[in-house]
Amino acid sequence: MVRNKIVGSILGGALALGLLGGGMVAYAQTDPATPSAPSTETEEVAPAVPSTGSSRSSEWIDEDQALADALGVELTALTAAQEEARIALIDQAVADGHLTAEEGETMKADGSRLRNSSQYGYDKNQFLADALGVSLETLEAAQLEVYEAELAARVAAGDLTQEEADLKLAQKAAAGYIDTASINTQVRAAQEAAIAAALDDGAITQAQADALLAYLDANPYSFSGFNGRGHGGHGGRGHGGGRGPGSLDTTPTTPDTDTTTTTGTGA
């Protein structure tokens, strides 16, 4: 019982951020909407700790060049690998049915990236490591080196205090130990239970219940560790887990890209 209450309190915080997705509280009172397709829209992720200035890392170091240097490759090779990984990720999403072939071709042509790909179980770092021909551990070690250099530059410039920088490093290290897959499974179970209860109470119709489940299938919840609600992360992978410098989430090149607190190194 105590354990259930603890789990319930954890899920309660997650569900308070959007049990059935954004705007779904009012959904039961309206006609069911068509489930949305995977989105490529921009979503900004709030910094994990307060910052006194801009969070765009490109203002502090050249992340692409720094990552290339840390990996011991030419910048042109890194850029080519980022593009190869971007295309491979889109192709995988098409193959797995998360995108239509037409959507995939459009994204490849206009330079956009698959948004929140971790919700489908994809590790963008793995795609980039494969394209570079290096191990995931090698890539993440290089990304950590770049991240530490960025934080040091921001501390030196007065954008962060040393305490804030230390906290960011601790968050990055600890994030890899969060079993996000288990959390996502628990949240989905709670969502389905809520829909079933609402249906039993007559608060929603069967058609609305079916539409809500379809919405959840198209827009699965994905926990992002210490950054709060977010859209992903690797569950229980150990050191280096989660998104960091050089991940495929982090380089905006078109209006349809993701923006995070570290930019400039991903494809």
N, C-alpha and C positions, 0 to 999 in steps of 0.2 A: 504493500500500500504506500509506504513512504517513497519507495523507488518510483512508483507510478506518479506520485505527486511531483517528484523532482522532474521526471520526464515531461509531465504536463506543464510545469512552469516554464521549462525550456521551450516547449512547443508553443506555449501561449505567447511568448515574446515573438516567436517567428510568425505565428499566425496573425498577431496584431498588426504585422507589417503588410498583411494581405493574404488572408486565408484562402480565398478563392481567386486571387489575382486582383490587380488594380481595378477599382470601380465595380467589383462584383457584388457588393452589398446591395446596391440598387438593382442589380441584374435580375433578381428574382421577381421584381415587380414589373419587368418589361418583357417584351417578346425575346426569345432566345436569339442571340446573334450568331452569325457564322463564325466558327472557330478561326482564329487568326493564324496565318502562316508564319514560319520562322522569320524574324525581323532582322534587317541589317541596319536599323536606325542607330544613331549615336546615343549612347547613354553615358553620362558622366558619373564617375565614382568618387564619393567624397573622400578627402584625405583622412587617414587613420588618426592623425593627431593634428592639433592646431598648427597653422603655419602663418608666419608674419608676412609672407609675400607669395609670389607666383609659385605654383606647384609644377610647372612645366620644366622637366629636367633639361630640356634643350637649352635653357637659359643658363645652365651651370656647366654642363659638359656636353661634348658631342658623343651621344650614347652609341650611335652606330659605329663610329670610329673607335671608341673605347672598347666596345664588344669585339670588334674585329681584332684589335690589338691583343685583347685578353685571350682570344682564341688562336692567335698566331696566323690569321688569314688576311688576305687583302680585302679592303672595303668592298670592292666590286664583287668578290666571291660571296661575301656576306649578303649583299643586296640581291644577288642572283638566287641565293638559297632562300631568302625571305620570300621572294616571288614564287619560287618553286613550291615552297611549303604552303603558301596561300592558295595556290591552284590545287594542290593535293588535298587540302582540307575541304575545299568546296566540292571537289570530285567525290570525296568520301561521303559528304553529306548527301549528295545526289544518289550515290550508290545505296545508301542506307534509307533513302526515302524521306529525308528531312527537307530536301529541296526538290523541286521539279527540274528536269533537264534544262528547261527554258530559263528558270531562275538562276541555275548554276552558270549557264553561259552568259547571262546578263551580268552577274556579279564578276565573273572573270574578265569580261570585256571592259567594265567601268572601273575596275580596280578596287571594288569594295570587298569586305571580308565578312565571313560568317559571324554574326553577333552571338555572344554567349555560347560558344561551341561546347564549353565544358558541360552544359546541361545535357548534351547528347553523349557524354562520356569521352570526348576527344581531349587529348592533351596537346595543346598547340606547341608546347616546347618540344614534344617528341617529334612532331612533324618537322620542326626546324632543325632539330638534331639530325634527323634522317637525311634531310636535304644537304646539311653540311658534312655528313659522313663522320659525325662524332657521336660519342655516347651522350645520353641525357645528363648523366652526372657531370661530364665535362662542360656541357653547355651551361648547366645551372651554376656550376662553380664560377664560370666566366661572368655570368649575369650577376652573381653576388658580388664579385669583384667590382663590377661597374656600379652597382647600387651603392656599395660602400664608398666609392670614389665620389659619386654624386652627393651623398649625404655629407661627406667631408667638405665638399665645395660649398654646400649650402650653409653649413655651420660657419665656415670661414667668412662667408658673405653676410652672415647675420640673419639669414632667412630662417634658420632653425637654431634652437639651442642644442647643446650636446645631449641633454637629457631627452629631447624630442627625437634626435637622431638615434640614440640608443634604444628608445622604445620602438621605433620603426624597425630596427634590425631584429629586436626581440620578437616582434610580431611576425616578421617574415620567417624567422627560424621556427617559431612555435606553430605557425599555420599548417606546416606539413604534417603535424601530428593529429590534426582534427579529422575524424572519420566523417567527412562530409557526405559520403554516400549513405551512411546510416541515418544521418540527420534528414537528408532528402527523402529517404524511404518513410521515416516516421511522419514527416510533414504530409506526404501524399496520403498516408493512411488516415491521418487526422482530417484532411480535406474530404476524403471519400466518406468518412464517418459523419462529418457535418452535413454533407449533401444528403446522405441517407436519412439522417435525423430530421432534416428540414422537409424531406419528402414524406416521411411518416407523419409529421405534424400537419401536413397540408400547407406548409408555407410556400412550397414550390410545386409545380406540376411535374409529371414524369418527363415531359418534353424538355422542361427547363433543367431538370436533373441531368438528362442525357447531354444537353448542350453544355452544361457546366463541366461535365466529365470530359467532353470533347475539347473544351477550352483548356483544361488542365493538361490534356495530352499534347496540345499544340504549344502550351506555355508552361512547361514544368518549372516548379520551384527549384532553385539551385542556391544553396547556402555558400557564402564566400568567406567564412571564417571571421577574422578579427575586423574586417571591414563592414560587418553587418549583413544586410540582406543579400546584396550582390548577386552574382551569377556564376558561381562555380568554385573551382579549387579541387585539388586532388585529395581524396580521403586516405589518411593514414599512410602517406608515402614517405614520411621521415624528413630529413633535412632537405631544404631546397624546394619543398612543395609549394603549390600556389603560384600565383602570377608574380612575375618580377621583371626586371629589366631584360629586354631581349625576347620576351615571350611574344607570341603572335598577336596578343591583344593590344600591343602598346604603340604602334606607329600609325598616326593618322596620315593618310595620303589623299583621301577623298572625303567628301561630306558624309559618306556612309560608314565611316570607320569608328572604332571604339576610342574613347579617351579615358585614360587612367592617370594616376598621379605620377607615373613614369612613362615617358613617351620617347619615341625615336629609335627603337631597336627591333621592333617586331614586324612580321610580314603578314 
